[in-house]
Amino acid sequence: MAFVITELCRDEKAAVCLDVCPVNCIVRTDTQYVIDPDLCIDCGACELVCPVEAIYFEDDLPYEYQSATLLARNHFRN
C-alpha cells in the first residue's frame, strides 16, 4: 500500500481525490473514501489535493491513524 486515507476524511464530500487519481483506485465506503492498495501507483496526486489533509504515504502515517491501513485492506479483501 502506498497512500492511505485516514478518518479525517469521514463525511468529506469534496472528493477531489477521485478527480485526480489516474488509476481510479479510490472508492467511497459507508463512512469515508479508501484507496485500493493493489491499484495505487504511488503518484501522490490525491495527497496534494485533499482539502482536509487526510491522505498520507503509508510510511509517514501518524500512529493515531494506523487503523486506516487496516480499513482499506479489509475493504478490498477478496
DSSP file (Angstrom, degrees, kcal/mol; ACC not computed):
  #  RESIDUE AA STRUCTURE BP1 BP2  ACC     N-H-->O    O-->H-N    N-H-->O    O-->H-N    TCO  KAPPA ALPHA  PHI   PSI    X-CA   Y-CA   Z-CA
    1    1 A M              0   0    0      0, 0.0     3,-0.1     0, 0.0    37,-0.1   0.000 360.0 360.0 360.0 136.8    0.0    0.0    0.0
    2    2 A A        +     0   0    0      1,-0.3    56,-3.7    56,-0.1     2,-0.3   0.874 360.0  24.2-101.8 -60.2    1.3    3.4   -0.9
    3    3 A F  E     -A   57   0A   0     54,-0.3     2,-0.4    55,-0.1    -1,-0.3  -0.837  63.8-162.2-113.5 150.2   -1.2    6.0    0.2
    4    4 A V  E     -A   56   0A   0     52,-2.9    52,-2.5    -2,-0.3     2,-0.6  -0.983  12.8-142.1-132.7 138.3   -3.8    5.8    3.0
    5    5 A I  E     -A   55   0A   0     -2,-0.4    50,-0.2    50,-0.2    30,-0.1  -0.904  25.7-152.7-101.7 124.3   -6.9    7.9    3.7
    6    6 A T    >   -     0   0    0     48,-3.0     3,-2.0    -2,-0.6    27,-0.2  -0.251  34.4 -90.1 -90.5 177.1   -7.4    8.4    7.4
    7    7 A E  G >  S+     0   0    0      1,-0.3     3,-1.9     2,-0.2    -1,-0.1   0.580 112.0  86.1 -66.3  -8.4  -10.6    9.1    9.4
    8    8 A L  G 3  S+     0   0    0      1,-0.3    -1,-0.3    46,-0.2    46,-0.1   0.705  84.5  60.9 -60.6 -17.2  -10.0   12.8    8.8
    9    9 A C  G X  S+     0   0    0     -3,-2.0     3,-2.8    45,-0.2    -1,-0.3   0.535  74.3 131.8 -86.0  -9.1  -11.9   12.1    5.6
   10   10 A R  T <  S-     0   0    0     -3,-1.9    22,-0.2     1,-0.3     3,-0.1  -0.176  83.5  -0.4 -50.5 131.9  -15.1   10.9    7.4
   11   11 A D  T 3  S+     0   0    0     20,-1.8    -1,-0.3     1,-0.2     2,-0.3   0.596  92.7 151.6  63.2  13.4  -18.1   12.6    6.0
   12   12 A E    <   +     0   0    0     -3,-2.8    -1,-0.2    19,-0.2    -3,-0.1  -0.567  21.3 179.6 -73.6 136.3  -16.0   14.5    3.5
   13   13 A K        +     0   0    0     -2,-0.3    -1,-0.1    -3,-0.1    -2,-0.0   0.535  58.5  87.2-114.7 -11.4  -17.9   15.3    0.3
   14   14 A A        -     0   0    0      1,-0.1    -1,-0.1     2,-0.0    -2,-0.0   0.920  58.6-175.1 -60.2 -46.6  -15.4   17.2   -1.8
   15   15 A A    >>  +     0   0    0      1,-0.1     3,-0.9     3,-0.1     4,-0.9   0.767  25.7 148.6  57.0  29.9  -14.0   14.0   -3.4
   16   16 A V  H 3>  +     0   0    0      1,-0.2     4,-1.2     2,-0.2     3,-0.5   0.838  64.8  67.1 -60.7 -31.7  -11.3   16.0   -5.3
   17   17 A C  H 3> S+     0   0    0      1,-0.2     4,-1.3     2,-0.2    -1,-0.2   0.844  93.9  57.6 -59.0 -34.8   -9.0   13.0   -4.9
   18   18 A L  H <4 S+     0   0    0     -3,-0.9    -1,-0.2     1,-0.2    -2,-0.2   0.887 103.8  52.7 -63.3 -38.5  -11.3   11.0   -7.2
   19   19 A D  H  < S+     0   0    0     -4,-0.9    -1,-0.2    -3,-0.5    -2,-0.2   0.807 113.9  40.6 -68.7 -30.5  -10.9   13.5  -10.0
   20   20 A V  H  < S+     0   0    0     -4,-1.2    -1,-0.2    -3,-0.2    -2,-0.2   0.605  84.0 107.7 -97.4 -11.8   -7.1   13.4   -9.9
   21   21 A C    ><  -     0   0    0     -4,-1.3     3,-0.7    -3,-0.2     5,-0.1  -0.543  53.3-160.4 -71.5 117.8   -6.4    9.7   -9.4
   22   22 A P  T 3  S+     0   0    0      0, 0.0    -1,-0.2     0, 0.0    -4,-0.0   0.653  89.0  39.1 -74.3 -14.1   -5.1    8.4  -12.7
   23   23 A V  T 3  S-     0   0    0     -3,-0.0    -2,-0.1     0, 0.0    -3,-0.0   0.308 102.2-123.9-118.8   8.4   -5.9    4.8  -11.9
   24   24 A N    <   +     0   0    0     -3,-0.7    -6,-0.1    -6,-0.2    16,-0.1   0.907  59.0 145.7  51.4  50.6   -9.3    5.2  -10.2
   25   25 A C        +     0   0    0     14,-0.1    11,-3.4    -7,-0.0     2,-0.5   0.352  40.6  90.9 -99.0   6.1   -8.2    3.4   -7.0
   26   26 A I  E     +B   35   0B   0      9,-0.2     2,-0.3    -8,-0.1     9,-0.2  -0.889  51.0 172.3-107.3 129.4  -10.2    5.5   -4.6
   27   27 A V  E     -B   34   0B   0      7,-2.4     7,-2.7    -2,-0.5     2,-0.4  -0.902  31.5-112.4-131.5 161.4  -13.7    4.4   -3.6
   28   28 A R  E     -B   33   0B   0     -2,-0.3     5,-0.3     5,-0.2     2,-0.1  -0.796  28.2-170.2 -94.5 131.3  -16.3    5.5   -1.1
   29   29 A T        -     0   0    0      3,-3.3     5,-0.0    -2,-0.4    -1,-0.0  -0.342  49.4 -81.4 -98.9-169.7  -17.3    3.2    1.8
   30   30 A D  S    S+     0   0    0      1,-0.2     3,-0.1    -2,-0.1    -2,-0.0   0.798 128.0  20.2 -63.9 -27.6  -20.2    3.8    4.2
   31   31 A T  S    S-     0   0    0      1,-0.3   -20,-1.8   -21,-0.1     2,-0.3   0.703 127.8 -13.3-117.1 -26.9  -18.1    6.3    6.2
   32   32 A Q  S    S-     0   0    0    -22,-0.2    -3,-3.3   -21,-0.1    -1,-0.3  -0.961  72.3 -76.8-164.0 175.2  -15.2    7.6    4.1
   33   33 A Y  E     -B   28   0B   0     -2,-0.3     2,-0.3    -5,-0.3    -5,-0.2  -0.602  42.5-169.7 -83.6 149.3  -13.0    7.2    1.0
   34   34 A V  E     -B   27   0B   0     -7,-2.7    -7,-2.4    -2,-0.2     2,-0.5  -0.962  18.4-126.0-137.8 156.4  -10.4    4.5    0.8
   35   35 A I  E     -B   26   0B   0     -2,-0.3    -9,-0.2    -9,-0.2    41,-0.1  -0.883  22.4-124.7-105.9 130.2   -7.5    3.6   -1.5
   36   36 A D    >>  -     0   0    0    -11,-3.4     4,-2.0    -2,-0.5     3,-1.0  -0.630  18.9-154.0 -71.7 113.9   -7.2    0.2   -3.1
   37   37 A P  T 34 S+     0   0    0      0, 0.0    -1,-0.2     0, 0.0   -35,-0.1   0.730  91.0  54.6 -66.2 -21.0   -3.7   -0.8   -2.1
   38   38 A D  T 34 S+     0   0    0      1,-0.1    -2,-0.1   -13,-0.1   -13,-0.0   0.699 114.7  38.1 -84.7 -19.2   -3.3   -3.1   -5.1
   39   39 A L  T <4 S+     0   0    0     -3,-1.0    -1,-0.1   -14,-0.2   -14,-0.1   0.715  86.4 108.1-101.5 -25.2   -4.2   -0.5   -7.6
   40   40 A C     <  -     0   0    0     -4,-2.0    -5,-0.0   -15,-0.2   -19,-0.0  -0.286  48.6-164.5 -59.0 133.7   -2.4    2.6   -6.2
   41   41 A I        -     0   0    0    -40,-0.0    -1,-0.1   -39,-0.0    -3,-0.0   0.190  40.1-113.5-107.2  15.2    0.6    3.6   -8.2
   42   42 A D  S    S+     0   0    0      1,-0.1    -2,-0.1   -39,-0.0    15,-0.0   0.756  70.7 138.4  64.9  27.3    2.2    5.9   -5.6
   43   43 A C        -     0   0    0      1,-0.1    -1,-0.1   -40,-0.0    -3,-0.0   0.818  51.4-145.2 -76.5 -28.0    1.7    9.0   -7.6
   44   44 A G     >  +     0   0    0     12,-0.1     4,-1.6     1,-0.0    -1,-0.1   0.517  57.7 129.3  79.7   4.8    0.6   11.2   -4.7
   45   45 A A  H  > S+     0   0    0      1,-0.2     4,-1.1     2,-0.2     5,-0.1   0.884  72.0  52.4 -60.2 -38.5   -1.8   13.2   -6.7
   46   46 A C  H  > S+     0   0    0      1,-0.2     4,-1.0     2,-0.2     3,-0.4   0.895 105.4  54.1 -65.2 -40.6   -4.6   12.6   -4.2
   47   47 A E  H  4 S+     0   0    0      1,-0.2     3,-0.4     2,-0.2    -1,-0.2   0.888 105.0  54.6 -61.3 -39.9   -2.5   13.7   -1.2
   48   48 A L  H  < S+     0   0    0     -4,-1.6    -1,-0.2     1,-0.2    -2,-0.2   0.800 114.8  37.7 -66.5 -30.0   -1.7   17.0   -2.9
   49   49 A V  H  < S+     0   0    0     -4,-1.1    -1,-0.2    -3,-0.4    -2,-0.2   0.488  79.0 125.0-103.5  -3.3   -5.4   18.0   -3.4
   50   50 A C    ><  -     0   0    0     -4,-1.0     3,-1.0    -3,-0.4     5,-0.1  -0.403  47.2-157.2 -63.3 117.8   -7.0   16.6   -0.2
   51   51 A P  T 3  S+     0   0    0      0, 0.0    -1,-0.2     0, 0.0    -3,-0.0   0.695  92.4  40.9 -72.1 -17.3   -8.9   19.6    1.3
   52   52 A V  T 3  S-     0   0    0    -43,-0.0    -2,-0.1   -40,-0.0    -3,-0.0   0.288 106.0-122.9-111.5   9.1   -8.8   18.0    4.8
   53   53 A E    <   +     0   0    0     -3,-1.0   -45,-0.1    -6,-0.1   -44,-0.1   0.901  64.9 140.5  50.4  49.1   -5.3   16.7    4.7
   54   54 A A        +     0   0    0    -46,-0.1   -48,-3.0   -48,-0.1     2,-0.5   0.473  40.2  88.7 -97.2  -4.9   -6.5   13.1    5.4
   55   55 A I  E     +A    5   0A   0    -50,-0.2     2,-0.3    -8,-0.2   -50,-0.2  -0.836  50.4 172.6-107.4 130.6   -4.1   11.3    3.0
   56   56 A Y  E     -A    4   0A   0    -52,-2.5   -52,-2.9    -2,-0.5     2,-0.3  -0.956  39.8-108.5-131.3 148.6   -0.7   10.1    4.0
   57   57 A F  E >   -A    3   0A   0     -2,-0.3     3,-2.0   -54,-0.2     4,-0.5  -0.609  43.4-117.0 -66.7 138.0    2.0    8.0    2.4
   58   58 A E  G >  S+     0   0    0    -56,-3.7     3,-1.2     1,-0.3    -1,-0.1   0.842 113.6  53.6 -53.0 -40.1    1.9    4.8    4.4
   59   59 A D  G 3  S+     0   0    0    -57,-0.3    -1,-0.3     1,-0.2   -56,-0.1   0.715 112.3  46.0 -68.4 -19.4    5.4    5.2    5.8
   60   60 A D  G <  S+     0   0    0     -3,-2.0    -1,-0.2     2,-0.1    -2,-0.2   0.327  80.4 130.7-103.0   5.2    4.5    8.7    7.0
   61   61 A L    <   -     0   0    0     -3,-1.2     5,-0.1    -4,-0.5    -3,-0.0  -0.433  61.8-119.9 -65.5 121.4    1.2    7.7    8.6
   62   62 A P    >   -     0   0    0      0, 0.0     3,-2.1     0, 0.0     4,-0.2  -0.269  23.1-113.5 -60.7 149.9    0.9    9.0   12.2
   63   63 A Y  G >  S+     0   0    0      1,-0.3     3,-1.8     2,-0.2     4,-0.2   0.857 113.6  61.0 -53.7 -41.2    0.5    6.4   14.8
   64   64 A E  G 3  S+     0   0    0      1,-0.3    -1,-0.3     2,-0.1     3,-0.2   0.634 106.6  47.6 -67.2 -11.3   -3.0    7.5   15.7
   65   65 A Y  G X  S+     0   0    0     -3,-2.1     3,-2.0     1,-0.1     4,-0.4   0.223  73.7 112.1-111.0  13.4   -4.2    6.8   12.2
   66   66 A Q  T X>  +     0   0    0     -3,-1.8     3,-1.2     1,-0.3     4,-0.8   0.795  67.2  68.7 -57.7 -29.8   -2.7    3.3   11.8
   67   67 A S  H 3> S+     0   0    0      1,-0.3     4,-2.2    -4,-0.2    -1,-0.3   0.714  83.6  73.9 -64.7 -18.6   -6.1    1.7   11.7
   68   68 A A  H <> S+     0   0    0     -3,-2.0     4,-2.1     1,-0.2    -1,-0.3   0.851  91.3  55.5 -63.4 -34.5   -6.7    3.4    8.3
   69   69 A T  H <> S+     0   0    0     -3,-1.2     4,-2.4    -4,-0.4    -1,-0.2   0.931 109.1  46.6 -62.7 -45.5   -4.4    0.9    6.7
   70   70 A L  H  X S+     0   0    0     -4,-0.8     4,-2.7     1,-0.2     5,-0.3   0.890 108.5  56.0 -64.4 -40.5   -6.5   -2.0    8.1
   71   71 A L  H  X S+     0   0    0     -4,-2.2     4,-2.0     1,-0.2    -1,-0.2   0.931 111.0  43.8 -57.6 -47.3   -9.7   -0.4    7.0
   72   72 A A  H  X S+     0   0    0     -4,-2.1     4,-1.8     2,-0.2    -2,-0.2   0.930 114.0  49.2 -66.3 -46.1   -8.5   -0.2    3.4
   73   73 A R  H  < S+     0   0    0     -4,-2.4     4,-0.4     1,-0.2    -2,-0.2   0.912 113.1  47.5 -61.7 -42.2   -7.1   -3.7    3.3
   74   74 A N  H >< S+     0   0    0     -4,-2.7     3,-0.7     1,-0.2    -1,-0.2   0.871 108.5  55.0 -66.9 -36.5  -10.3   -5.1    4.8
   75   75 A H  H 3< S+     0   0    0     -4,-2.0    -1,-0.2    -5,-0.3    -2,-0.2   0.883 115.3  38.0 -64.4 -37.6  -12.5   -3.2    2.3
   76   76 A F  T 3< S+     0   0    0     -4,-1.8    -1,-0.2    -5,-0.1    -2,-0.2   0.335  84.0 127.8 -98.6   6.9  -10.6   -4.6   -0.7
   77   77 A R    <         0   0    0     -3,-0.7    -3,-0.0    -4,-0.4    -4,-0.0  -0.421 360.0 360.0 -64.2 135.3  -10.1   -8.1    0.6
   78   78 A N              0   0    0     -2,-0.1    -1,-0.1     0, 0.0    -4,-0.1   0.436 360.0 360.0 -87.2 360.0  -11.3  -10.7   -1.9
